[in-house]
Amino acid sequence: MIAIRNIRIKRRIASLIVSSSAITSHQISNESVKALIVKATTSSSETAYKAPKQSQQELYQDVFVILLEPYIQKAIDGYYGKFLTISPMYSPADVEILNVERPMGYRSFSFIIKLQIEPYVGPHESVGIDQLTIRVGAGEGDVIVEKFEHIKNYELPPHLKELVKKDN
């Protein structure tokens, strides 16, 4: 049952990525926004894309970020578990999409998604900035975090210092 659910989720992610690009390019008339959408979905640059507020693009982006949530959280747990006594959380609304590629070419259903997150503990005390590279392969039904890059550390405030493991 879990395997079937995961395959369905992965197919939805692939479908939403394709649909969001096609729908948005037809519905938004602002040429600069269209250019950003094309850049975000086809280019290999690492300029973060922010969808227009309350747009279809933002809706689809939020859906596929939520579908990736278990993989993102597992990667956060794996990295920060070495240093902290609790697992940091992150806000899906704050996930920055740096890049989405189709490595197999046009209309292929394998995607490489690069995201930036800022995990936090307590009342949103950031612990760092991280970038994740996630491969979504619709044909194989795989979602794999290929790379977790810790970009920046933030020092915890004194009242949260007890969350740092003593052996570090």
N, C-alpha and C positions, 0 to 999 in steps of 0.2 A: 504494500500500500504506500509506504514512504517513497519507494523508488518511482512509482507511477506519479505520485504527487510532485516529486522533484523534476521529472521529465516535463510534466505539464507546466510547472513554473518556468522552467528554462525555455520552453517553446514560447510562452507568453512574453518573456523578456525579449527574445529575438523579434517577435512580431511587433512589440511596442516600439522598439528602437527603429525598425523600418517604418512603421506607420507614423510615428511622431515626426520624422523627417519629411515624409511625403505630405502629410496633412498640413504641417506648418508652412511649408514652402508655398502652398496654394492659398492659404487663408490670411497670411500676414502680408500687408502691402508695403511696409517699410523696407526698402532695399538693403539698408544696413543690417537689419535684423535677419533678413534672408541670407546675407553673406555670412553672418556669424553662425547660422544654423548649418550651412554647407560646410563651413570651416570645422565646426564641432563634430560633424558626422563623417567627414571624409579626409581631414588633414591629419598630419602627424605632429603638428605643433603642440605646445603645452600651454596655450593660453586658455585659462579657465573660461568656460561658457556659462553664462547665467541667463536662463530663459526669462522672457518677459513675465512679470507677475500676472497671475490668474489666466495665463494662456494655456492652450492645449499642450504646447510643448512642455510647460512646467508641470502640468498634470501627468503626462507620460513619463517625464523625467522622475517625478516623485514615485510613481508606480514602480518603475524598474529599480530605483534605489532601494525601495522597501523589499522587493523580491530578492535583492542581493544581500539584504541585512544579515542573514545567518552567516554568510561567508565573510562579510566585513567584520562582524563581531568576533568570529572565531580567530581571525587574523589579529585583531586587537588583543584578545585574550592571550594568544600565543606570545606576542611580543612583550606586552606589559606585565604578564604573569611572572616574568623573571625579576621584576623590579618592585612591583607593588603587591600588597596583600589583598587588594580587591581589583576587580576588572573595571577599567574605565568604560564609560558609555560614550555615545556620540549622537549628535542630532542629525537625522536624515535630511532635514531642511537645510543644514549647513554643509552638506556634501558638495564639493566642487567637482564638476566633470571637466577634467583636463583634456581628455582626448577619447574619441571612439573611432576605431578603425575596423575595416573589413579586410583582414590580411589575405583572404582568398579571392578578393575582387568583387566587382559589382554583383549584387543580388545573391551573394553567398551568405550563409547563415552561421558564420563563425565570426565572433567579434572580440576585439581586445579593447577593454575599457580601462582608462587610467583615471583614478579618483584621488582627491585630496580630502582628508578628514582631520578634525581636531578633537581627539578624545578628551574627555574631562572626568573628574571625580567630584563628589560632593555637589555643592550648588554651582555647577558649571565652572569649576576651576580647571582650566586647560592644563594637560600634562605634556602636550607636544603637538607637532604637526607631522602627519604621515601621508605617504602616497602609496596606493595599492594599484597593482596591475592585475586585472581579472580577465581571464579568457572564458568566454561563453561560447560553447560549440553546440549549436542546435542539432546538427547531424548526429553527434555522439551523446547529446544530452548532458554534457559536462559543464560545470561551473568550477573553475580552479583559480585560486589566488596564486598567480605566478610569482609575484614579487611584492614584498612589503618593505618600503623604504622609510626609515625614521629620519625625518628632515630636521626637526628642531625639538629641543627639550625646553620645558618650562619648569621652574622650581615651584614646588608646592608651598603654600603659605604655612606658617608655623602650626596652626591648629589642625593641619592635615599631614604633618610630618610622620605621624605614627603609621601612615599607610605605606611608607617606604620600607621594604624588607631590610632587616638588620644586616644581612650578609652582603649587601651591595655597597 
